[in-house]
Amino acid sequence: MFRRRDATEARRARLDESEEFLQVICAGFNLDRRTARRFFYDDPYYEVNQRWGLWLRHWSEWKLVSVLTAVPLTIRIGARAVPCYGIAGVATLPEYRRRGLASELLRATVDALRAAGVPLAILQAFDHKFYRKHGWETVGYLPQIRLAPAQLPRYNAPPLRRAYPDDHEAVMRLYDACGARYTGSLVRDERRWEYLFWNLPNLWVVDGQDGIEGYLFYDFVDSGWTLRVREMVWRTEQARRALIGWLAANEESVKAIEFNLPLEAWQQLGISGWQSPPSDPHTPVYTIQVLPQLMARPVSCRALLETLLAETPAPNGFQPFTLTVRSGNSGDGETLSITAHDGALAVGDEQPDLPTLALTPQTLALLAFGTFGVAELHARRLLHTPESVIHSLEAVFPEHRPAFTPIDHF
């Protein structure tokens, strides 16, 4: 029997609709409303977040049934800071699921962001397959290492102490001096730091002769049995040992210490994982698993490429080309050209006489973030390009290996 689809309306929620919006979030994620209300309204991003909703009309009444939040952020890609929106809190009332309502809301939100000239959208997905069909692609993969606290050395080092609000400025300065900045990490403006201090109360520091020498952000997962390191920064060897020794001392509190960071950062930690003399050469001391993390979707392809390529010198032998980005599902797309002007790369309108490269939004996301090199994308048949432009593509889209670590979750 044919069932008529009720009318829908996707738009930004008004301030006077905040309680209705919160109600959908709580129902969608099975949250306690009293607890969720405090986090919802106290969030440092509350004033600048875009809260999008999908209303369903049944007879003469409109009901909010699906919601998401678009968080204004800035993400690093190579040496560039790219404005973007983080899509979070995608939720649909349980009784209205599997009707395509969240998909409709996502499309409407992306269309509105594109009209506003937003270069990029990012998200942390529970279901990568679902978002991939809407133009997102997994651009970040991150090694995860879990060790028992006994596998960490208990260094004889100065004790850590819990950070106070007066320590925040020193923590920010230490990050500016020693913190890692990867492609895929978020730029920390004043609001981002405010969010971190508000959202991550477990912040401990190491004092030294010249002030704070190290700090540790952490939280708990697996019902509290795993301590997850969100970020660990130090500027002296004494601070590094103090931080690791403090983690080792949690043997009676947790079963595992979890690290999520690039392999080169793991090597800098200097942790062997040794606990006792090994007997079986086939039993690993510890294992590393690489997990998919960040997903991204180009929104305005022109704005994204202009941000990435502005004032970039044109490489020797550069071959200009036309780029067509088209989504197979929605049919929307953009066609533009990348040429050289006065010795610099330039993004412009379509030039039909140039070699043409056709991409999906997913492939452009992989290229923009440098998740894989051009040659690897070509070898994996994710990129089909004329041989004449491969060298130019490799110069325009260098490999970066993005890392979206837990400190940047939003």
C-alpha positions as CSV (number, residue, x, y, z in Angstrom):
1,M,0.0,0.0,0.0
2,F,1.4,3.4,-0.9
3,R,2.0,5.7,2.1
4,R,2.1,9.4,1.5
5,R,5.1,11.2,2.9
6,D,4.2,14.0,5.3
7,A,5.6,17.5,4.4
8,T,8.9,18.4,6.0
9,E,10.8,21.6,6.6
10,A,14.6,21.8,7.4
11,R,15.8,25.1,8.9
12,R,17.9,26.5,11.8
13,A,16.2,26.3,15.1
14,R,15.2,29.5,16.8
15,L,16.3,30.3,20.4
16,D,12.8,29.8,21.7
17,E,12.9,26.3,20.2
18,S,16.0,25.2,22.2
19,E,14.1,23.1,24.7
20,E,12.4,21.2,21.9
21,F,15.8,20.8,20.2
22,L,17.3,19.4,23.5
23,Q,14.4,17.0,23.9
24,V,15.2,15.4,20.5
25,I,18.9,15.1,21.5
26,C,18.0,13.4,24.8
27,A,15.6,11.0,23.1
28,G,18.0,10.2,20.3
29,F,21.0,9.5,22.5
30,N,19.1,8.2,25.6
31,L,20.4,11.0,27.8
32,D,19.1,12.3,31.1
33,R,17.5,15.6,30.3
34,R,18.5,17.4,33.5
35,T,22.2,16.5,33.1
36,A,22.1,17.2,29.3
37,R,20.5,20.6,29.8
38,R,23.6,21.9,31.8
39,F,26.0,20.8,29.1
40,F,23.8,22.1,26.3
41,Y,23.4,25.6,27.6
42,D,26.9,26.0,29.2
43,D,28.8,24.9,26.1
44,P,31.2,27.7,25.2
45,Y,30.1,27.2,21.6
46,Y,26.4,27.6,22.4
47,E,26.1,31.2,21.1
48,V,27.8,30.5,17.8
49,N,26.6,27.0,17.0
50,Q,24.1,26.5,14.2
51,R,21.3,24.2,15.5
52,W,19.5,22.6,12.5
53,G,16.3,20.7,12.7
54,L,13.8,18.9,10.5
55,W,10.1,19.5,11.2
56,L,7.5,17.0,10.1
57,R,4.0,18.1,9.4
58,H,1.1,15.8,10.3
59,W,-2.2,17.4,9.5
60,S,-1.9,20.9,10.8
61,E,0.9,20.4,13.4
62,W,4.6,20.6,12.9
63,K,6.9,18.4,15.0
64,L,10.7,18.5,15.4
65,V,11.9,15.0,14.6
66,S,15.6,15.2,13.6
67,V,18.4,17.6,14.7
68,L,22.1,18.3,14.2
69,T,24.5,20.9,15.4
70,A,27.0,22.7,13.1
71,V,30.0,23.9,15.2
72,P,32.2,26.6,13.7
73,L,35.8,25.4,13.8
74,T,39.2,25.9,12.0
75,I,41.2,22.9,11.0
76,R,44.8,22.6,9.9
77,I,45.6,21.2,6.4
78,G,49.4,21.4,5.9
79,A,50.4,25.0,6.7
80,R,46.8,26.3,6.1
81,A,44.1,27.1,8.5
82,V,40.8,26.2,6.9
83,P,37.4,27.4,8.3
84,C,34.9,24.6,8.6
85,Y,31.9,23.4,10.4
86,G,31.9,20.3,12.6
87,I,28.7,18.3,12.3
88,A,27.7,16.9,15.7
89,G,24.8,15.6,17.6
90,V,22.9,14.1,14.6
91,A,19.8,12.6,16.2
92,T,16.3,11.5,15.2
93,L,13.4,10.6,17.5
94,P,13.4,6.7,17.7
95,E,9.9,6.4,16.3
96,Y,10.8,8.4,13.2
97,R,14.0,6.6,12.3
98,R,14.6,4.8,9.0
99,R,12.6,7.2,7.0
100,G,15.5,9.2,5.5
101,L,14.8,12.2,7.7
102,A,18.4,12.6,9.0
103,S,19.7,12.3,5.4
104,E,17.3,15.1,4.3
105,L,18.5,17.3,7.2
106,L,22.1,16.6,6.3
107,R,21.6,17.6,2.7
108,A,19.7,20.8,3.6
109,T,22.5,21.8,6.1
110,V,25.2,21.2,3.5
111,D,23.3,23.2,0.9
112,A,22.9,26.1,3.3
113,L,26.6,26.0,4.3
114,R,27.6,25.9,0.6
115,A,25.4,29.0,-0.1
116,A,27.3,30.8,2.7
117,G,30.7,29.9,1.1
118,V,31.8,27.5,3.8
119,P,34.8,25.5,2.5
120,L,34.5,22.2,4.4
121,A,32.5,20.1,6.9
122,I,33.9,17.5,9.2
123,L,32.5,15.0,11.6
124,Q,33.3,12.1,14.0
125,A,31.1,9.3,12.7
126,F,29.7,6.2,14.3
127,D,28.8,4.8,10.9
128,H,31.2,5.8,8.2
129,K,29.2,4.0,5.5
130,F,26.1,6.1,6.2
131,Y,28.0,9.4,5.8
132,R,30.0,8.3,2.8
133,K,26.9,8.0,0.7
134,H,26.3,11.7,1.5
135,G,29.6,12.9,0.2
136,W,31.8,12.5,3.3
137,E,35.0,10.4,3.3
138,T,37.3,9.1,6.0
139,V,40.4,11.3,5.8
140,G,42.1,10.5,9.1
141,Y,43.4,7.2,10.5
142,L,45.1,7.1,13.9
143,P,47.1,4.4,15.7
144,Q,45.7,3.3,19.1
145,I,47.8,1.7,21.7
146,R,46.6,0.2,25.0
147,L,48.9,-0.7,27.8
148,A,48.4,-2.0,31.3
149,P,49.6,0.6,33.8
150,A,52.3,-1.9,34.9
151,Q,53.8,-1.7,31.4
152,L,54.8,1.9,32.1
153,P,57.8,2.8,34.1
154,R,57.3,4.3,37.6
155,Y,59.9,7.0,37.3
156,N,61.2,8.7,40.4
157,A,60.0,12.2,39.3
158,P,58.2,15.2,40.7
159,P,54.5,14.6,41.5
160,L,51.7,15.9,39.4
161,R,49.0,18.2,40.7
162,R,45.6,19.1,39.5
163,A,45.5,22.3,37.5
164,Y,43.7,25.4,38.7
165,P,42.1,28.1,36.6
166,D,45.2,30.3,37.2
167,D,47.3,27.6,35.4
168,H,45.4,27.9,32.1
169,E,47.5,30.7,30.6
170,A,50.7,28.7,31.3
171,V,49.1,25.6,29.8
172,M,48.3,27.5,26.6
173,R,51.8,28.9,26.4
174,L,53.3,25.5,26.8
175,Y,51.1,24.2,24.0
176,D,52.2,27.1,21.8
177,A,55.8,26.3,22.5
178,C,55.8,22.5,22.4
179,G,52.4,21.1,21.3
180,A,52.1,19.1,18.1
181,R,50.2,20.5,15.2
182,Y,49.2,18.0,12.6
183,T,47.1,18.1,9.5
184,G,43.7,17.4,10.9
185,S,44.2,19.1,14.3
186,L,42.0,22.1,15.2
187,V,43.3,25.6,15.6
188,R,43.0,26.7,19.2
189,D,41.5,30.2,19.4
190,E,40.2,31.6,22.7
191,R,36.8,29.8,22.4
192,R,38.5,26.5,21.6
193,W,40.6,26.7,24.7
194,E,37.6,27.7,26.8
195,Y,35.8,24.6,25.5
196,L,38.8,22.3,26.4
197,F,39.1,23.7,30.0
198,W,35.3,23.4,30.4
199,N,34.8,20.0,28.8
200,L,37.9,18.3,30.1
201,P,38.2,18.9,33.8
202,N,40.8,16.2,34.2
203,L,43.9,18.4,33.7
204,W,47.1,17.7,35.6
205,V,50.4,19.6,35.5
206,V,54.1,19.2,36.3
207,D,55.8,22.1,38.0
208,G,59.4,23.0,37.4
209,Q,61.8,25.7,38.3
210,D,60.5,27.9,35.5
211,G,56.8,27.2,35.9
212,I,54.7,24.5,34.4
213,E,56.9,22.0,32.4
214,G,54.2,19.5,31.3
215,Y,50.5,18.8,31.4
216,L,48.1,16.0,30.8
217,F,44.4,16.0,29.6
218,Y,42.6,12.7,30.1
219,D,39.2,11.1,30.5
220,F,37.8,7.6,31.0
221,V,36.2,5.2,28.6
222,D,35.0,1.5,29.0
223,S,32.9,2.4,32.0
224,G,35.9,3.9,33.7
225,W,38.3,1.0,33.3
226,T,40.4,2.7,30.6
227,L,42.2,6.0,31.1
228,R,42.4,7.7,27.8
229,V,45.1,10.2,27.3
230,R,43.6,13.2,25.4
231,E,46.8,15.2,25.2
232,M,50.2,15.1,26.9
233,V,52.7,17.8,26.4
234,W,56.1,18.4,28.0
235,R,59.2,20.6,27.5
236,T,61.7,18.8,29.7
237,E,62.8,15.2,30.2
238,Q,61.9,15.5,33.9
239,A,58.3,16.4,32.9
240,R,58.0,13.5,30.4
241,R,59.1,11.1,33.1
242,A,56.7,12.6,35.7
243,L,53.7,12.3,33.3
244,I,54.5,8.7,32.4
245,G,55.2,7.8,36.0
246,W,51.8,9.3,37.1
247,L,50.0,7.1,34.5
248,A,51.9,4.0,35.8
249,A,50.7,4.8,39.3
250,N,47.1,4.2,38.3
251,E,47.5,0.4,38.4
252,E,44.9,-0.1,41.1
253,S,42.4,2.3,39.5
254,V,42.2,1.3,35.8
255,K,43.0,-1.7,33.6
256,A,44.4,0.1,30.7
257,I,46.0,3.4,29.6
258,E,45.0,4.3,26.0
259,F,47.1,6.4,23.6
260,N,45.8,7.7,20.3
261,L,48.5,9.5,18.4
262,P,50.7,9.2,15.2
263,L,53.5,6.7,15.3
264,E,56.2,9.4,15.4
265,A,54.6,10.9,18.5
266,W,54.4,7.5,20.1
267,Q,58.1,7.0,19.5
268,Q,58.8,10.4,21.1
269,L,57.1,9.2,24.3
270,G,59.8,6.6,24.6
271,I,57.6,3.8,26.1
272,S,58.8,0.2,25.5
273,G,55.8,-1.5,27.0
274,W,58.1,-3.9,28.8
275,Q,56.7,-5.5,31.9
276,S,58.7,-8.7,32.6
277,P,61.3,-10.7,30.7
278,P,59.6,-12.3,27.7
279,S,59.5,-16.1,27.2
280,D,57.6,-16.6,24.0
281,P,59.1,-14.7,21.0
282,H,55.7,-14.9,19.2
283,T,53.8,-13.1,21.9
284,P,53.8,-9.3,21.3
285,V,54.7,-7.0,24.1
286,Y,51.9,-4.8,22.9
287,T,49.9,-4.2,19.7
288,I,49.0,-1.2,17.7
289,Q,45.7,-1.0,15.8
290,V,45.0,1.8,13.3
291,L,41.4,3.0,13.5
292,P,39.4,5.3,11.1
293,Q,38.8,8.7,12.7
294,L,37.9,12.0,11.0
295,M,35.5,12.2,8.1
296,A,35.3,15.3,5.9
297,R,33.2,16.7,3.0
298,P,34.1,19.6,0.7
299,V,31.2,22.0,0.8
300,S,32.2,24.9,-1.4
301,C,34.9,23.4,-3.5
302,R,36.0,26.8,-4.8
303,A,36.3,28.2,-1.3
304,L,38.2,25.1,-0.2
305,L,40.7,25.3,-3.0
306,E,41.1,29.0,-2.8
307,T,42.0,28.7,0.9
308,L,44.5,25.8,0.3
309,L,46.2,27.3,-2.8
310,A,46.1,31.1,-2.2
311,E,49.6,32.6,-3.0
312,T,51.1,29.1,-3.6
313,P,53.9,29.4,-6.1
314,A,53.2,27.4,-9.3
315,P,55.6,24.5,-9.5
316,N,57.9,24.1,-12.5
317,G,56.2,22.5,-15.5
318,F,52.8,23.0,-14.0
319,Q,50.0,21.8,-16.3
320,P,46.7,23.8,-15.7
321,F,43.6,21.7,-15.6
322,T,39.8,21.8,-15.1
323,L,38.3,20.1,-12.1
324,T,34.8,18.8,-12.0
325,V,33.5,17.7,-8.6
326,R,30.1,15.9,-8.8
327,S,28.2,13.9,-6.3
328,G,26.6,10.7,-7.6
329,N,23.7,10.8,-5.2
330,S,22.5,14.5,-5.3
331,G,23.7,15.4,-8.7
332,D,25.1,18.7,-7.5
333,G,28.5,19.7,-8.6
334,E,31.1,22.4,-9.3
335,T,33.4,22.9,-12.2
336,L,36.4,25.2,-11.9
337,S,40.0,25.5,-13.2
338,I,43.4,25.5,-11.5
339,T,45.9,27.6,-13.5
340,A,49.0,29.7,-12.9
341,H,48.9,33.5,-12.9
342,D,51.9,35.7,-12.2
343,G,53.8,32.7,-11.0
344,A,51.2,31.6,-8.4
345,L,48.4,29.0,-8.5
346,A,44.9,30.5,-9.2
347,V,41.4,29.0,-8.9
348,G,39.0,30.2,-11.6
349,D,36.0,29.4,-13.7
350,E,35.9,26.4,-16.0
351,Q,38.2,26.4,-19.1
352,P,37.0,23.7,-21.5
353,D,40.2,23.7,-23.5
354,L,42.2,22.3,-20.5
355,P,42.6,18.7,-19.5
356,T,39.6,17.7,-17.3
357,L,39.7,15.8,-14.1
358,A,36.4,14.4,-12.8
359,L,36.2,13.8,-9.0
360,T,33.6,12.8,-6.4
361,P,33.5,14.9,-3.2
362,Q,35.0,11.9,-1.4
363,T,38.1,11.9,-3.6
364,L,38.6,15.6,-3.3
365,A,38.5,15.3,0.5
366,L,41.3,12.7,0.3
367,L,43.3,14.9,-2.0
368,A,42.8,18.1,0.0
369,F,43.8,16.4,3.3
370,G,46.7,14.5,1.7
371,T,45.4,11.3,3.2
372,F,47.0,9.4,0.4
373,G,49.4,10.6,-2.2
374,V,48.2,11.1,-5.8
375,A,50.1,8.1,-7.0
376,E,48.5,5.8,-4.4
377,L,45.0,7.2,-5.2
378,H,45.7,6.5,-8.8
379,A,47.0,3.0,-8.1
380,R,44.0,2.2,-6.0
381,R,41.7,3.4,-8.9
382,L,40.2,6.1,-6.6
383,L,41.5,8.7,-9.0
384,H,41.3,8.7,-12.8
385,T,43.4,11.4,-14.3
386,P,45.2,12.2,-17.5
387,E,48.9,11.3,-17.3
388,S,49.7,14.9,-18.3
389,V,48.4,16.3,-15.0
390,I,49.6,13.7,-12.5
391,H,52.9,15.6,-11.7
392,S,50.9,18.9,-11.3
393,L,48.4,17.2,-9.0
394,E,51.2,15.8,-6.8
395,A,52.5,19.4,-6.4
396,V,49.1,20.9,-5.7
397,F,48.0,18.1,-3.3
398,P,51.0,16.9,-1.2
399,E,50.6,14.0,1.1
400,H,50.0,15.0,4.8
401,R,48.8,11.9,6.7
402,P,46.2,13.6,8.8
403,A,45.9,12.9,12.6
404,F,42.7,13.8,14.4
405,T,43.6,13.1,18.0
406,P,41.2,12.9,21.0
407,I,41.9,16.4,22.2
408,D,40.2,17.7,19.1
409,H,36.9,15.9,19.5
410,F,34.0,18.2,19.4
